[in-house]
Amino acid sequence: EVAEFGVKVTIIEPGGFATRGGKNPNPLDNGHVATPDPAYDGLRRRLGAMAGKQPAGDPAAAAQALLTLVDTDNPPLRILFGQGFRPMIEQAYADRLKTWADWQDLSAQAQGHLDQADR
């Protein structure tokens, strides 16, 4: 939307970084969470378990990467900062692509067959 004005935008999608005591923090135990709703207990457990298994990133390295990105002539629209969650994201996209391929016939059916003369 702003490219025609010479503004370059990059969405940084960060993993966990060692900002509290040198380890990957549990995002659900940070002292800033509203009163837990029991409906989300399972989700909180799964996210907490994943957070503990992801390698913590170095905040100083992320800052240097950000400066490199800012100095880039042609930065990407999106970039991942960190490596721990990349396999999970790749699997999620692979699952989406498979679902879209599996349901392509129904997707094409939803398009219909209107031509310009019928309008």
Jmol script that loads the backbone (N, CA, C; Angstrom):
load data "model"
ATOM      1  N   GLU A   1       0.795  -1.196   0.000  1.00  0.00           N
ATOM      2  CA  GLU A   1       0.000   0.000   0.000  1.00  0.00           C
ATOM      3  C   GLU A   1       0.841   1.265   0.000  1.00  0.00           C
ATOM      4  N   VAL A   2       2.017   1.194   0.590  1.00  0.00           N
ATOM      5  CA  VAL A   2       2.846   2.399   0.698  1.00  0.00           C
ATOM      6  C   VAL A   2       4.075   2.345  -0.194  1.00  0.00           C
ATOM      7  N   ALA A   3       4.231   1.269  -0.949  1.00  0.00           N
ATOM      8  CA  ALA A   3       5.414   1.109  -1.795  1.00  0.00           C
ATOM      9  C   ALA A   3       5.552   2.238  -2.804  1.00  0.00           C
ATOM     10  N   GLU A   4       4.435   2.699  -3.347  1.00  0.00           N
ATOM     11  CA  GLU A   4       4.507   3.771  -4.352  1.00  0.00           C
ATOM     12  C   GLU A   4       5.039   5.074  -3.763  1.00  0.00           C
ATOM     13  N   PHE A   5       5.072   5.169  -2.438  1.00  0.00           N
ATOM     14  CA  PHE A   5       5.626   6.352  -1.777  1.00  0.00           C
ATOM     15  C   PHE A   5       7.074   6.138  -1.348  1.00  0.00           C
ATOM     16  N   GLY A   6       7.648   5.001  -1.749  1.00  0.00           N
ATOM     17  CA  GLY A   6       9.028   4.704  -1.400  1.00  0.00           C
ATOM     18  C   GLY A   6       9.200   4.108  -0.011  1.00  0.00           C
ATOM     19  N   VAL A   7       8.100   3.722   0.620  1.00  0.00           N
ATOM     20  CA  VAL A   7       8.156   3.139   1.960  1.00  0.00           C
ATOM     21  C   VAL A   7       8.206   1.618   1.828  1.00  0.00           C
ATOM     22  N   LYS A   8       9.193   1.022   2.462  1.00  0.00           N
ATOM     23  CA  LYS A   8       9.344  -0.430   2.443  1.00  0.00           C
ATOM     24  C   LYS A   8       8.925  -0.971   3.800  1.00  0.00           C
ATOM     25  N   VAL A   9       8.118  -2.001   3.782  1.00  0.00           N
ATOM     26  CA  VAL A   9       7.575  -2.582   5.005  1.00  0.00           C
ATOM     27  C   VAL A   9       8.016  -4.035   5.103  1.00  0.00           C
ATOM     28  N   THR A  10       8.464  -4.431   6.272  1.00  0.00           N
ATOM     29  CA  THR A  10       8.774  -5.834   6.544  1.00  0.00           C
ATOM     30  C   THR A  10       8.070  -6.236   7.826  1.00  0.00           C
ATOM     31  N   ILE A  11       7.382  -7.354   7.769  1.00  0.00           N
ATOM     32  CA  ILE A  11       6.730  -7.918   8.945  1.00  0.00           C
ATOM     33  C   ILE A  11       7.695  -8.943   9.526  1.00  0.00           C
ATOM     34  N   ILE A  12       8.170  -8.691  10.729  1.00  0.00           N
ATOM     35  CA  ILE A  12       9.094  -9.613  11.400  1.00  0.00           C
ATOM     36  C   ILE A  12       8.274 -10.550  12.268  1.00  0.00           C
ATOM     37  N   GLU A  13       8.451 -11.845  12.033  1.00  0.00           N
ATOM     38  CA  GLU A  13       7.746 -12.854  12.803  1.00  0.00           C
ATOM     39  C   GLU A  13       8.783 -13.538  13.694  1.00  0.00           C
ATOM     40  N   PRO A  14       8.880 -13.103  14.967  1.00  0.00           N
ATOM     41  CA  PRO A  14       9.946 -13.594  15.839  1.00  0.00           C
ATOM     42  C   PRO A  14       9.592 -14.883  16.570  1.00  0.00           C
ATOM     43  N   GLY A  15      10.619 -15.661  16.823  1.00  0.00           N
ATOM     44  CA  GLY A  15      10.490 -16.800  17.712  1.00  0.00           C
ATOM     45  C   GLY A  15      10.751 -16.322  19.132  1.00  0.00           C
ATOM     46  N   GLY A  16      11.068 -17.244  20.022  1.00  0.00           N
ATOM     47  CA  GLY A  16      11.371 -16.878  21.400  1.00  0.00           C
ATOM     48  C   GLY A  16      12.798 -16.377  21.530  1.00  0.00           C
ATOM     49  N   PHE A  17      12.982 -15.377  22.364  1.00  0.00           N
ATOM     50  CA  PHE A  17      14.313 -14.831  22.606  1.00  0.00           C
ATOM     51  C   PHE A  17      14.607 -14.811  24.093  1.00  0.00           C
ATOM     52  N   ALA A  18      15.861 -15.029  24.416  1.00  0.00           N
ATOM     53  CA  ALA A  18      16.302 -15.135  25.806  1.00  0.00           C
ATOM     54  C   ALA A  18      16.390 -13.756  26.440  1.00  0.00           C
ATOM     55  N   THR A  19      15.248 -13.226  26.824  1.00  0.00           N
ATOM     56  CA  THR A  19      15.213 -11.892  27.414  1.00  0.00           C
ATOM     57  C   THR A  19      15.012 -11.922  28.924  1.00  0.00           C
ATOM     58  N   ARG A  20      14.707 -13.066  29.475  1.00  0.00           N
ATOM     59  CA  ARG A  20      14.496 -13.187  30.928  1.00  0.00           C
ATOM     60  C   ARG A  20      15.391 -14.298  31.476  1.00  0.00           C
ATOM     61  N   GLY A  21      16.465 -13.926  32.042  1.00  0.00           N
ATOM     62  CA  GLY A  21      17.335 -14.906  32.678  1.00  0.00           C
ATOM     63  C   GLY A  21      18.082 -15.804  31.722  1.00  0.00           C
ATOM     64  N   GLY A  22      18.191 -15.446  30.451  1.00  0.00           N
ATOM     65  CA  GLY A  22      18.981 -16.212  29.506  1.00  0.00           C
ATOM     66  C   GLY A  22      18.332 -17.462  28.975  1.00  0.00           C
ATOM     67  N   LYS A  23      17.033 -17.608  29.139  1.00  0.00           N
ATOM     68  CA  LYS A  23      16.370 -18.787  28.593  1.00  0.00           C
ATOM     69  C   LYS A  23      15.113 -18.355  27.857  1.00  0.00           C
ATOM     70  N   ASN A  24      14.591 -19.259  27.063  1.00  0.00           N
ATOM     71  CA  ASN A  24      13.388 -18.971  26.311  1.00  0.00           C
ATOM     72  C   ASN A  24      12.232 -18.852  27.300  1.00  0.00           C
ATOM     73  N   PRO A  25      11.606 -17.685  27.404  1.00  0.00           N
ATOM     74  CA  PRO A  25      10.551 -17.519  28.398  1.00  0.00           C
ATOM     75  C   PRO A  25       9.272 -18.241  28.009  1.00  0.00           C
ATOM     76  N   ASN A  26       8.515 -18.630  29.027  1.00  0.00           N
ATOM     77  CA  ASN A  26       7.200 -19.195  28.801  1.00  0.00           C
ATOM     78  C   ASN A  26       6.253 -18.021  28.585  1.00  0.00           C
ATOM     79  N   PRO A  27       5.701 -17.863  27.381  1.00  0.00           N
ATOM     80  CA  PRO A  27       4.858 -16.700  27.111  1.00  0.00           C
ATOM     81  C   PRO A  27       3.579 -16.676  27.937  1.00  0.00           C
ATOM     82  N   LEU A  28       3.229 -17.805  28.541  1.00  0.00           N
ATOM     83  CA  LEU A  28       2.011 -17.872  29.335  1.00  0.00           C
ATOM     84  C   LEU A  28       2.270 -17.677  30.817  1.00  0.00           C
ATOM     85  N   ASP A  29       3.506 -17.448  31.193  1.00  0.00           N
ATOM     86  CA  ASP A  29       3.852 -17.254  32.598  1.00  0.00           C
ATOM     87  C   ASP A  29       4.736 -16.020  32.718  1.00  0.00           C
ATOM     88  N   ASN A  30       4.222 -14.902  32.248  1.00  0.00           N
ATOM     89  CA  ASN A  30       5.040 -13.700  32.229  1.00  0.00           C
ATOM     90  C   ASN A  30       4.538 -12.603  33.163  1.00  0.00           C
ATOM     91  N   GLY A  31       3.513 -12.899  33.949  1.00  0.00           N
ATOM     92  CA  GLY A  31       3.004 -11.918  34.890  1.00  0.00           C
ATOM     93  C   GLY A  31       2.075 -10.891  34.270  1.00  0.00           C
ATOM     94  N   HIS A  32       1.797 -11.014  32.993  1.00  0.00           N
ATOM     95  CA  HIS A  32       0.946 -10.040  32.303  1.00  0.00           C
ATOM     96  C   HIS A  32      -0.254 -10.707  31.639  1.00  0.00           C
ATOM     97  N   VAL A  33      -0.676 -11.851  32.145  1.00  0.00           N
ATOM     98  CA  VAL A  33      -1.762 -12.591  31.535  1.00  0.00           C
ATOM     99  C   VAL A  33      -3.037 -12.359  32.351  1.00  0.00           C
ATOM    100  N   ALA A  34      -4.147 -12.158  31.671  1.00  0.00           N
ATOM    101  CA  ALA A  34      -5.434 -11.994  32.348  1.00  0.00           C
ATOM    102  C   ALA A  34      -5.794 -13.283  33.076  1.00  0.00           C
ATOM    103  N   THR A  35      -6.792 -13.217  33.899  1.00  0.00           N
ATOM    104  CA  THR A  35      -7.254 -14.393  34.617  1.00  0.00           C
ATOM    105  C   THR A  35      -7.541 -15.510  33.622  1.00  0.00           C
ATOM    106  N   PRO A  36      -6.902 -16.676  33.799  1.00  0.00           N
ATOM    107  CA  PRO A  36      -7.065 -17.765  32.832  1.00  0.00           C
ATOM    108  C   PRO A  36      -8.513 -18.239  32.724  1.00  0.00           C
ATOM    109  N   ASP A  37      -8.932 -18.506  31.505  1.00  0.00           N
ATOM    110  CA  ASP A  37     -10.242 -19.077  31.229  1.00  0.00           C
ATOM    111  C   ASP A  37     -10.034 -20.578  31.054  1.00  0.00           C
ATOM    112  N   PRO A  38     -10.726 -21.406  31.843  1.00  0.00           N
ATOM    113  CA  PRO A  38     -10.537 -22.861  31.752  1.00  0.00           C
ATOM    114  C   PRO A  38     -10.758 -23.428  30.346  1.00  0.00           C
ATOM    115  N   ALA A  39     -11.512 -22.733  29.512  1.00  0.00           N
ATOM    116  CA  ALA A  39     -11.751 -23.227  28.150  1.00  0.00           C
ATOM    117  C   ALA A  39     -10.453 -23.321  27.357  1.00  0.00           C
ATOM    118  N   TYR A  40      -9.443 -22.576  27.768  1.00  0.00           N
ATOM    119  CA  TYR A  40      -8.172 -22.552  27.040  1.00  0.00           C
ATOM    120  C   TYR A  40      -7.058 -23.332  27.754  1.00  0.00           C
ATOM    121  N   ASP A  41      -7.390 -24.118  28.760  1.00  0.00           N
ATOM    122  CA  ASP A  41      -6.373 -24.856  29.515  1.00  0.00           C
ATOM    123  C   ASP A  41      -5.533 -25.754  28.609  1.00  0.00           C
ATOM    124  N   GLY A  42      -6.177 -26.498  27.721  1.00  0.00           N
ATOM    125  CA  GLY A  42      -5.443 -27.398  26.819  1.00  0.00           C
ATOM    126  C   GLY A  42      -4.494 -26.630  25.916  1.00  0.00           C
ATOM    127  N   LEU A  43      -4.965 -25.527  25.362  1.00  0.00           N
ATOM    128  CA  LEU A  43      -4.127 -24.699  24.501  1.00  0.00           C
ATOM    129  C   LEU A  43      -2.940 -24.139  25.286  1.00  0.00           C
ATOM    130  N   ARG A  44      -3.188 -23.670  26.498  1.00  0.00           N
ATOM    131  CA  ARG A  44      -2.087 -23.132  27.323  1.00  0.00           C
ATOM    132  C   ARG A  44      -1.037 -24.206  27.598  1.00  0.00           C
ATOM    133  N   ARG A  45      -1.481 -25.423  27.891  1.00  0.00           N
ATOM    134  CA  ARG A  45      -0.528 -26.520  28.138  1.00  0.00           C
ATOM    135  C   ARG A  45       0.313 -26.804  26.895  1.00  0.00           C
ATOM    136  N   ARG A  46      -0.345 -26.869  25.719  1.00  0.00           N
ATOM    137  CA  ARG A  46       0.392 -27.159  24.480  1.00  0.00           C
ATOM    138  C   ARG A  46       1.381 -26.043  24.147  1.00  0.00           C
ATOM    139  N   LEU A  47       0.957 -24.794  24.286  1.00  0.00           N
ATOM    140  CA  LEU A  47       1.867 -23.676  24.002  1.00  0.00           C
ATOM    141  C   LEU A  47       3.025 -23.640  24.991  1.00  0.00           C
ATOM    142  N   GLY A  48       2.739 -23.886  26.250  1.00  0.00           N
ATOM    143  CA  GLY A  48       3.799 -23.918  27.257  1.00  0.00           C
ATOM    144  C   GLY A  48       4.812 -25.016  26.991  1.00  0.00           C
ATOM    145  N   ALA A  49       4.332 -26.175  26.565  1.00  0.00           N
ATOM    146  CA  ALA A  49       5.231 -27.290  26.251  1.00  0.00           C
ATOM    147  C   ALA A  49       6.092 -26.964  25.035  1.00  0.00           C
ATOM    148  N   MET A  50       5.503 -26.318  24.022  1.00  0.00           N
ATOM    149  CA  MET A  50       6.272 -25.952  22.831  1.00  0.00           C
ATOM    150  C   MET A  50       7.317 -24.892  23.157  1.00  0.00           C
ATOM    151  N   ALA A  51       6.958 -23.937  23.991  1.00  0.00           N
ATOM    152  CA  ALA A  51       7.877 -22.847  24.310  1.00  0.00           C
ATOM    153  C   ALA A  51       9.138 -23.379  24.971  1.00  0.00           C
ATOM    154  N   GLY A  52       8.992 -24.388  25.805  1.00  0.00           N
ATOM    155  CA  GLY A  52      10.151 -24.946  26.476  1.00  0.00           C
ATOM    156  C   GLY A  52      11.066 -25.730  25.562  1.00  0.00           C
ATOM    157  N   LYS A  53      10.588 -26.173  24.410  1.00  0.00           N
ATOM    158  CA  LYS A  53      11.378 -26.976  23.485  1.00  0.00           C
ATOM    159  C   LYS A  53      12.049 -26.144  22.396  1.00  0.00           C
ATOM    160  N   GLN A  54      11.633 -24.912  22.218  1.00  0.00           N
ATOM    161  CA  GLN A  54      12.205 -24.070  21.179  1.00  0.00           C
ATOM    162  C   GLN A  54      13.520 -23.472  21.670  1.00  0.00           C
ATOM    163  N   PRO A  55      14.538 -23.435  20.818  1.00  0.00           N
ATOM    164  CA  PRO A  55      15.794 -22.820  21.236  1.00  0.00           C
ATOM    165  C   PRO A  55      15.617 -21.309  21.389  1.00  0.00           C
ATOM    166  N   ALA A  56      16.185 -20.783  22.449  1.00  0.00           N
ATOM    167  CA  ALA A  56      16.090 -19.345  22.691  1.00  0.00           C
ATOM    168  C   ALA A  56      17.047 -18.601  21.770  1.00  0.00           C
ATOM    169  N   GLY A  57      16.569 -17.506  21.223  1.00  0.00           N
ATOM    170  CA  GLY A  57      17.403 -16.668  20.376  1.00  0.00           C
ATOM    171  C   GLY A  57      18.130 -15.616  21.201  1.00  0.00           C
ATOM    172  N   ASP A  58      19.203 -15.099  20.647  1.00  0.00           N
ATOM    173  CA  ASP A  58      20.004 -14.058  21.290  1.00  0.00           C
ATOM    174  C   ASP A  58      19.456 -12.692  20.877  1.00  0.00           C
ATOM    175  N   PRO A  59      18.939 -11.893  21.804  1.00  0.00           N
ATOM    176  CA  PRO A  59      18.382 -10.588  21.450  1.00  0.00           C
ATOM    177  C   PRO A  59      19.379  -9.679  20.731  1.00  0.00           C
ATOM    178  N   ALA A  60      20.656  -9.754  21.088  1.00  0.00           N
ATOM    179  CA  ALA A  60      21.668  -8.918  20.422  1.00  0.00           C
ATOM    180  C   ALA A  60      21.818  -9.323  18.954  1.00  0.00           C
ATOM    181  N   ALA A  61      21.761 -10.624  18.683  1.00  0.00           N
ATOM    182  CA  ALA A  61      21.839 -11.085  17.293  1.00  0.00           C
ATOM    183  C   ALA A  61      20.614 -10.628  16.510  1.00  0.00           C
ATOM    184  N   ALA A  62      19.445 -10.643  17.152  1.00  0.00           N
ATOM    185  CA  ALA A  62      18.232 -10.174  16.485  1.00  0.00           C
ATOM    186  C   ALA A  62      18.340  -8.684  16.169  1.00  0.00           C
ATOM    187  N   ALA A  63      18.914  -7.922  17.079  1.00  0.00           N
ATOM    188  CA  ALA A  63      19.091  -6.486  16.832  1.00  0.00           C
ATOM    189  C   ALA A  63      20.013  -6.255  15.639  1.00  0.00           C
ATOM    190  N   GLN A  64      21.087  -7.018  15.546  1.00  0.00           N
ATOM    191  CA  GLN A  64      21.997  -6.891  14.398  1.00  0.00           C
ATOM    192  C   GLN A  64      21.302  -7.285  13.100  1.00  0.00           C
ATOM    193  N   ALA A  65      20.508  -8.348  13.163  1.00  0.00           N
ATOM    194  CA  ALA A  65      19.765  -8.775  11.966  1.00  0.00           C
ATOM    195  C   ALA A  65      18.774  -7.692  11.541  1.00  0.00           C
ATOM    196  N   LEU A  66      18.155  -7.052  12.510  1.00  0.00           N
ATOM    197  CA  LEU A  66      17.216  -5.968  12.197  1.00  0.00           C
ATOM    198  C   LEU A  66      17.930  -4.808  11.502  1.00  0.00           C
ATOM    199  N   LEU A  67      19.116  -4.452  11.990  1.00  0.00           N
ATOM    200  CA  LEU A  67      19.889  -3.381  11.353  1.00  0.00           C
ATOM    201  C   LEU A  67      20.300  -3.760   9.933  1.00  0.00           C
ATOM    202  N   THR A  68      20.665  -5.022   9.730  1.00  0.00           N
ATOM    203  CA  THR A  68      20.993  -5.497   8.384  1.00  0.00           C
ATOM    204  C   THR A  68      19.775  -5.379   7.480  1.00  0.00           C
ATOM    205  N   LEU A  69      18.619  -5.772   7.995  1.00  0.00           N
ATOM    206  CA  LEU A  69      17.378  -5.690   7.235  1.00  0.00           C
ATOM    207  C   LEU A  69      17.064  -4.249   6.844  1.00  0.00           C
ATOM    208  N   VAL A  70      17.241  -3.330   7.769  1.00  0.00           N
ATOM    209  CA  VAL A  70      16.953  -1.914   7.509  1.00  0.00           C
ATOM    210  C   VAL A  70      17.843  -1.367   6.399  1.00  0.00           C
ATOM    211  N   ASP A  71      19.078  -1.839   6.337  1.00  0.00           N
ATOM    212  CA  ASP A  71      20.018  -1.360   5.322  1.00  0.00           C
ATOM    213  C   ASP A  71      19.882  -2.075   3.976  1.00  0.00           C
ATOM    214  N   THR A  72      18.982  -3.042   3.881  1.00  0.00           N
ATOM    215  CA  THR A  72      18.793  -3.795   2.648  1.00  0.00           C
ATOM    216  C   THR A  72      18.001  -2.984   1.636  1.00  0.00           C
ATOM    217  N   ASP A  73      18.453  -2.990   0.378  1.00  0.00           N
ATOM    218  CA  ASP A  73      17.758  -2.247  -0.666  1.00  0.00           C
ATOM    219  C   ASP A  73      16.380  -2.813  -0.987  1.00  0.00           C
ATOM    220  N   ASN A  74      16.250  -4.124  -0.921  1.00  0.00           N
ATOM    221  CA  ASN A  74      14.996  -4.762  -1.301  1.00  0.00           C
ATOM    222  C   ASN A  74      14.583  -5.768  -0.215  1.00  0.00           C
ATOM    223  N   PRO A  75      14.113  -5.275   0.941  1.00  0.00           N
ATOM    224  CA  PRO A  75      13.779  -6.185   2.038  1.00  0.00           C
ATOM    225  C   PRO A  75      12.527  -7.011   1.732  1.00  0.00           C
ATOM    226  N   PRO A  76      12.405  -8.177   2.347  1.00  0.00           N
ATOM    227  CA  PRO A  76      11.223  -9.008   2.129  1.00  0.00           C
ATOM    228  C   PRO A  76      10.009  -8.426   2.848  1.00  0.00           C
ATOM    229  N   LEU A  77       8.825  -8.788   2.391  1.00  0.00           N
ATOM    230  CA  LEU A  77       7.617  -8.369   3.095  1.00  0.00           C
ATOM    231  C   LEU A  77       7.538  -9.062   4.451  1.00  0.00           C
ATOM    232  N   ARG A  78       7.929 -10.322   4.501  1.00  0.00           N
ATOM    233  CA  ARG A  78       7.890 -11.098   5.751  1.00  0.00           C
ATOM    234  C   ARG A  78       9.225 -11.798   5.962  1.00  0.00           C
ATOM    235  N   ILE A  79       9.614 -11.905   7.222  1.00  0.00           N
ATOM    236  CA  ILE A  79      10.829 -12.645   7.558  1.00  0.00           C
ATOM    237  C   ILE A  79      10.657 -13.263   8.943  1.00  0.00           C
ATOM    238  N   LEU A  80      11.194 -14.464   9.108  1.00  0.00           N
ATOM    239  CA  LEU A  80      11.212 -15.128  10.409  1.00  0.00           C
ATOM    240  C   LEU A  80      12.495 -14.729  11.121  1.00  0.00           C
ATOM    241  N   PHE A  81      12.402 -14.370  12.372  1.00  0.00           N
ATOM    242  CA  PHE A  81      13.595 -14.144  13.196  1.00  0.00           C
ATOM    243  C   PHE A  81      13.665 -15.298  14.173  1.00  0.00           C
ATOM    244  N   GLY A  82      14.644 -16.149  13.999  1.00  0.00           N
ATOM    245  CA  GLY A  82      14.798 -17.348  14.805  1.00  0.00           C
ATOM    246  C   GLY A  82      14.567 -18.570  13.926  1.00  0.00           C
ATOM    247  N   GLN A  83      15.013 -19.704  14.394  1.00  0.00           N
ATOM    248  CA  GLN A  83      14.918 -20.927  13.600  1.00  0.00           C
ATOM    249  C   GLN A  83      14.051 -21.997  14.238  1.00  0.00           C
ATOM    250  N   GLY A  84      13.800 -21.925  15.529  1.00  0.00           N
ATOM    251  CA  GLY A  84      13.137 -23.013  16.234  1.00  0.00           C
ATOM    252  C   GLY A  84      11.759 -23.369  15.732  1.00  0.00           C
ATOM    253  N   PHE A  85      11.012 -22.399  15.264  1.00  0.00           N
ATOM    254  CA  PHE A  85       9.636 -22.675  14.872  1.00  0.00           C
ATOM    255  C   PHE A  85       9.452 -22.833  13.366  1.00  0.00           C
ATOM    256  N   ARG A  86      10.509 -22.695  12.596  1.00  0.00           N
ATOM    257  CA  ARG A  86      10.384 -22.815  11.136  1.00  0.00           C
ATOM    258  C   ARG A  86       9.811 -24.157  10.687  1.00  0.00           C
ATOM    259  N   PRO A  87      10.285 -25.298  11.214  1.00  0.00           N
ATOM    260  CA  PRO A  87       9.702 -26.574  10.789  1.00  0.00           C
ATOM    261  C   PRO A  87       8.192 -26.644  11.061  1.00  0.00           C
ATOM    262  N   MET A  88       7.744 -26.074  12.170  1.00  0.00           N
ATOM    263  CA  MET A  88       6.325 -26.081  12.504  1.00  0.00           C
ATOM    264  C   MET A  88       5.535 -25.251  11.479  1.00  0.00           C
ATOM    265  N   ILE A  89       6.086 -24.109  11.076  1.00  0.00           N
ATOM    266  CA  ILE A  89       5.420 -23.258  10.094  1.00  0.00           C
ATOM    267  C   ILE A  89       5.399 -23.945   8.723  1.00  0.00           C
ATOM    268  N   GLU A  90       6.523 -24.565   8.350  1.00  0.00           N
ATOM    269  CA  GLU A  90       6.571 -25.272   7.067  1.00  0.00           C
ATOM    270  C   GLU A  90       5.530 -26.382   7.024  1.00  0.00           C
ATOM    271  N   GLN A  91       5.362 -27.108   8.134  1.00  0.00           N
ATOM    272  CA  GLN A  91       4.360 -28.174   8.176  1.00  0.00           C
ATOM    273  C   GLN A  91       2.953 -27.601   8.069  1.00  0.00           C
ATOM    274  N   ALA A  92       2.701 -26.489   8.730  1.00  0.00           N
ATOM    275  CA  ALA A  92       1.369 -25.866   8.668  1.00  0.00           C
ATOM    276  C   ALA A  92       1.035 -25.464   7.232  1.00  0.00           C
ATOM    277  N   TYR A  93       1.993 -24.879   6.522  1.00  0.00           N
ATOM    278  CA  TYR A  93       1.748 -24.491   5.132  1.00  0.00           C
ATOM    279  C   TYR A  93       1.616 -25.713   4.226  1.00  0.00           C
ATOM    280  N   ALA A  94       2.400 -26.743   4.477  1.00  0.00           N
ATOM    281  CA  ALA A  94       2.277 -27.977   3.689  1.00  0.00           C
ATOM    282  C   ALA A  94       0.881 -28.579   3.887  1.00  0.00           C
ATOM    283  N   ASP A  95       0.385 -28.546   5.122  1.00  0.00           N
ATOM    284  CA  ASP A  95      -0.954 -29.060   5.398  1.00  0.00           C
ATOM    285  C   ASP A  95      -2.009 -28.235   4.656  1.00  0.00           C
ATOM    286  N   ARG A  96      -1.854 -26.909   4.638  1.00  0.00           N
ATOM    287  CA  ARG A  96      -2.805 -26.056   3.919  1.00  0.00           C
ATOM    288  C   ARG A  96      -2.791 -26.359   2.424  1.00  0.00           C
ATOM    289  N   LEU A  97      -1.581 -26.463   1.844  1.00  0.00           N
ATOM    290  CA  LEU A  97      -1.484 -26.753   0.413  1.00  0.00           C
ATOM    291  C   LEU A  97      -2.134 -28.082   0.067  1.00  0.00           C
ATOM    292  N   LYS A  98      -1.933 -29.085   0.919  1.00  0.00           N
ATOM    293  CA  LYS A  98      -2.539 -30.398   0.673  1.00  0.00           C
ATOM    294  C   LYS A  98      -4.056 -30.306   0.741  1.00  0.00           C
ATOM    295  N   THR A  99      -4.571 -29.607   1.750  1.00  0.00           N
ATOM    296  CA  THR A  99      -6.022 -29.450   1.873  1.00  0.00           C
ATOM    297  C   THR A  99      -6.594 -28.745   0.654  1.00  0.00           C
ATOM    298  N   TRP A 100      -5.950 -27.670   0.206  1.00  0.00           N
ATOM    299  CA  TRP A 100      -6.422 -26.942  -0.976  1.00  0.00           C
ATOM    300  C   TRP A 100      -6.401 -27.835  -2.212  1.00  0.00           C
ATOM    301  N   ALA A 101      -5.352 -28.626  -2.350  1.00  0.00           N
ATOM    302  CA  ALA A 101      -5.270 -29.537  -3.502  1.00  0.00           C
ATOM    303  C   ALA A 101      -6.358 -30.605  -3.415  1.00  0.00           C
ATOM    304  N   ASP A 102      -6.554 -31.154  -2.218  1.00  0.00           N
ATOM    305  CA  ASP A 102      -7.567 -32.201  -2.037  1.00  0.00           C
ATOM    306  C   ASP A 102      -8.976 -31.692  -2.339  1.00  0.00           C
ATOM    307  N   TRP A 103      -9.224 -30.432  -2.114  1.00  0.00           N
ATOM    308  CA  TRP A 103     -10.561 -29.854  -2.280  1.00  0.00           C
ATOM    309  C   TRP A 103     -10.663 -28.940  -3.497  1.00  0.00           C
ATOM    310  N   GLN A 104      -9.727 -29.031  -4.413  1.00  0.00           N
ATOM    311  CA  GLN A 104      -9.712 -28.164  -5.586  1.00  0.00           C
ATOM    312  C   GLN A 104     -10.975 -28.296  -6.438  1.00  0.00           C
ATOM    313  N   ASP A 105     -11.513 -29.505  -6.559  1.00  0.00           N
ATOM    314  CA  ASP A 105     -12.722 -29.686  -7.368  1.00  0.00           C
ATOM    315  C   ASP A 105     -13.888 -28.884  -6.800  1.00  0.00           C
ATOM    316  N   LEU A 106     -14.065 -28.947  -5.494  1.00  0.00           N
ATOM    317  CA  LEU A 106     -15.149 -28.183  -4.877  1.00  0.00           C
ATOM    318  C   LEU A 106     -14.876 -26.683  -4.974  1.00  0.00           C
ATOM    319  N   SER A 107     -13.626 -26.296  -4.837  1.00  0.00           N
ATOM    320  CA  SER A 107     -13.252 -24.895  -4.979  1.00  0.00           C
ATOM    321  C   SER A 107     -13.602 -24.379  -6.371  1.00  0.00           C
ATOM    322  N   ALA A 108     -13.291 -25.173  -7.404  1.00  0.00           N
ATOM    323  CA  ALA A 108     -13.621 -24.782  -8.781  1.00  0.00           C
ATOM    324  C   ALA A 108     -15.127 -24.732  -8.975  1.00  0.00           C
ATOM    325  N   GLN A 109     -15.839 -25.654  -8.350  1.00  0.00           N
ATOM    326  CA  GLN A 109     -17.302 -25.672  -8.445  1.00  0.00           C
ATOM    327  C   GLN A 109     -17.873 -24.378  -7.862  1.00  0.00           C
ATOM    328  N   ALA A 110     -17.286 -23.887  -6.806  1.00  0.00           N
ATOM    329  CA  ALA A 110     -17.769 -22.660  -6.163  1.00  0.00           C
ATOM    330  C   ALA A 110     -17.617 -21.444  -7.068  1.00  0.00           C
ATOM    331  N   GLN A 111     -16.723 -21.508  -8.030  1.00  0.00           N
ATOM    332  CA  GLN A 111     -16.537 -20.408  -8.973  1.00  0.00           C
ATOM    333  C   GLN A 111     -17.769 -20.231  -9.854  1.00  0.00           C
ATOM    334  N   GLY A 112     -18.399 -21.337 -10.206  1.00  0.00           N
ATOM    335  CA  GLY A 112     -19.566 -21.273 -11.079  1.00  0.00           C
ATOM    336  C   GLY A 112     -19.153 -21.070 -12.525  1.00  0.00           C
ATOM    337  N   HIS A 113     -20.165 -20.822 -13.385  1.00  0.00           N
ATOM    338  CA  HIS A 113     -19.902 -20.715 -14.818  1.00  0.00           C
ATOM    339  C   HIS A 113     -20.544 -19.482 -15.434  1.00  0.00           C
ATOM    340  N   LEU A 114     -20.634 -18.405 -14.690  1.00  0.00           N
ATOM    341  CA  LEU A 114     -21.192 -17.189 -15.253  1.00  0.00           C
ATOM    342  C   LEU A 114     -20.241 -16.619 -16.280  1.00  0.00           C
ATOM    343  N   ASP A 115     -20.781 -16.161 -17.376  1.00  0.00           N
ATOM    344  CA  ASP A 115     -19.930 -15.421 -18.320  1.00  0.00           C
ATOM    345  C   ASP A 115     -20.451 -13.998 -18.391  1.00  0.00           C
ATOM    346  N   GLN A 116     -19.717 -13.147 -19.018  1.00  0.00           N
ATOM    347  CA  GLN A 116     -20.050 -11.726 -19.058  1.00  0.00           C
ATOM    348  C   GLN A 116     -21.413 -11.465 -19.718  1.00  0.00           C
ATOM    349  N   ALA A 117     -21.838 -12.296 -20.684  1.00  0.00           N
ATOM    350  CA  ALA A 117     -23.089 -12.094 -21.387  1.00  0.00           C
ATOM    351  C   ALA A 117     -24.304 -12.318 -20.477  1.00  0.00           C
ATOM    352  N   ASP A 118     -24.130 -13.117 -19.414  1.00  0.00           N
ATOM    353  CA  ASP A 118     -25.241 -13.418 -18.509  1.00  0.00           C
ATOM    354  C   ASP A 118     -25.477 -12.314 -17.488  1.00  0.00           C
ATOM    355  N   ARG A 119     -24.642 -11.332 -17.447  1.00  0.00           N
ATOM    356  CA  ARG A 119     -24.767 -10.308 -16.402  1.00  0.00           C
ATOM    357  C   ARG A 119     -25.647  -9.188 -16.794  1.00  0.00           C
TER     358      ARG A 119
END
end "model"
wireframe off; spacefill off
backbone 0.3
color backbone group
